[in-house]
Amino acid sequence: MRVNLVVVAPTTEGYIKEGEADYLSRLKRLCTLQREELSVKREWGRLAGLEQREREAPLLLSALETKRNVWLLDESGVAMSSIEFSRMLSHAGIHEGGEITFAIGGAYGFGSAVLSRYGARKLSLSRMTFTHQMVRLLFLEQLYRGFMIQRGGHYHHE
């Protein structure tokens, strides 16, 4: 199965980079994972949230235009249990061409053009709010967990 992960801006926190590297290494045995970091201009960090989202939107749209089965990670999305998420991955692997794409927006989320194009499929990790960098690590852990559930591994406990 092919999994695409598109993220806005590079990861800057060292402990998150370490965690990402660990889960990316684990996931190599379970799927073909392509992680794409979109470069943003440093001065965009000084913009108001709405303006920053709108500047990032064309970058995301361009990165996602050739991807299949796109899901946005967004706090207003549908919440799933880890088992439900594992089933969604399995469904994508069997019925949706074996490919799924997840996008993580910047610090202020997704611009209106991205939401208008892909907003029908939004996934929430929690009703709580996390930094966009923390979401990267939490999501990679859930992705690993989802694949381990499919394989019947001892990683997930009920």
C-alpha positions in Angstrom: 0.0 0.0 0.0 1.2 3.5 -0.8 0.7 6.3 1.8 1.5 9.9 0.9 2.0 12.4 3.8 2.1 16.1 2.8 3.1 18.5 5.5 3.5 22.3 5.5 7.0 23.5 6.5 9.8 21.4 7.9 9.7 19.9 11.4 11.8 22.1 13.7 11.5 20.5 17.1 14.3 18.0 17.8 12.3 15.5 19.8 9.6 15.4 17.2 12.2 14.8 14.5 13.5 11.9 16.5 10.0 10.4 16.9 9.2 10.9 13.2 12.5 9.1 12.2 11.6 6.2 14.5 8.1 5.7 13.1 9.2 6.3 9.5 11.7 3.6 10.0 9.1 1.2 11.4 6.6 2.0 8.7 9.1 1.1 5.9 8.3 -2.6 6.6 4.5 -2.0 6.4 3.9 0.3 3.5 5.4 2.6 0.9 5.4 6.0 2.6 6.2 9.2 0.7 6.6 12.2 3.0 6.6 15.6 1.4 7.6 18.8 3.2 6.4 21.9 1.6 8.7 24.9 1.8 7.2 28.1 3.0 8.7 31.5 3.2 10.1 32.5 6.6 8.3 35.9 6.6 4.9 34.1 6.3 5.4 33.3 10.0 4.8 36.9 10.9 1.5 37.1 9.1 -1.9 36.8 10.7 -3.3 33.3 10.8 -5.9 33.7 8.1 -3.4 35.3 5.7 -0.8 32.6 6.5 -3.3 29.8 5.7 -4.2 31.5 2.4 -0.5 31.8 1.4 0.1 28.1 2.1 -3.0 27.0 0.2 -1.6 27.1 -3.3 1.4 25.1 -2.2 -0.9 22.4 -0.8 -3.2 22.4 -3.8 -0.2 21.9 -6.1 1.2 19.1 -4.0 -2.1 17.3 -3.7 -3.4 17.7 -7.3 -1.8 14.4 -8.5 -2.6 12.5 -5.2 -5.4 10.0 -4.7 -7.8 9.5 -1.8 -6.9 12.7 0.0 -7.7 13.3 3.7 -7.0 16.5 5.6 -6.0 16.2 9.2 -8.1 18.8 10.9 -9.5 19.1 14.4 -13.1 19.5 13.0 -12.8 16.2 11.1 -14.3 12.8 11.8 -12.9 11.1 14.9 -12.1 7.4 14.6 -10.9 4.8 16.9 -7.6 3.2 16.1 -9.4 0.1 14.9 -11.7 2.1 12.7 -8.7 3.9 11.2 -7.0 0.6 10.5 -10.2 -0.5 8.7 -10.1 2.7 6.6 -6.5 2.0 5.6 -7.4 -1.6 4.7 -10.4 -0.3 2.6 -8.1 2.2 0.8 -5.6 -0.6 0.1 -8.3 -2.9 -1.4 -10.9 -0.6 -2.9 -9.2 2.8 -3.6 -6.3 1.8 -5.8 -4.0 1.0 -2.9 -3.2 4.6 -2.2 -4.2 7.1 0.4 -2.9 10.7 1.1 -3.0 12.6 4.3 -2.2 16.4 4.5 -1.2 18.3 7.6 -1.6 22.0 7.4 0.4 24.8 8.9 0.0 26.3 12.4 -3.3 27.8 11.4 -4.8 24.9 9.5 -6.0 24.9 5.9 -6.8 27.8 3.5 -10.3 28.1 2.0 -9.3 26.8 -1.4 -7.9 23.6 0.2 -11.0 23.1 2.3 -13.3 23.7 -0.6 -11.5 21.1 -2.7 -10.7 18.4 -0.1 -12.7 19.4 3.0 -15.3 16.5 2.5 -12.6 14.2 3.9 -11.3 15.5 7.2 -9.9 13.3 9.9 -9.4 14.4 13.5 -6.9 12.8 15.9 -8.7 14.3 18.9 -11.1 17.0 19.9 -8.2 18.6 21.6 -5.9 21.0 19.8 -2.3 20.1 19.1 0.6 22.0 17.4 0.9 21.1 13.7 4.3 19.7 14.4 3.0 17.4 17.2 0.2 16.2 14.9 2.9 14.8 12.6 4.3 12.5 15.3 0.9 11.5 16.7 -0.3 10.7 13.2 2.7 8.6 12.3 2.2 6.6 15.5 -1.5 6.0 14.6 -0.5 5.1 11.1 1.9 2.5 12.5 -0.7 1.3 14.9 -3.3 1.0 12.1 -1.0 -1.3 10.1 0.0 -3.3 13.1 -3.7 -3.9 13.9 -4.1 -5.3 10.4 -1.2 -7.7 10.9 -2.4 -8.8 14.3 0.7 -7.5 16.0 1.1 -7.1 19.7 1.5 -3.3 19.5 -2.2 -2.5 20.0 -4.0 -3.4 23.2 -7.7 -3.3 23.8 
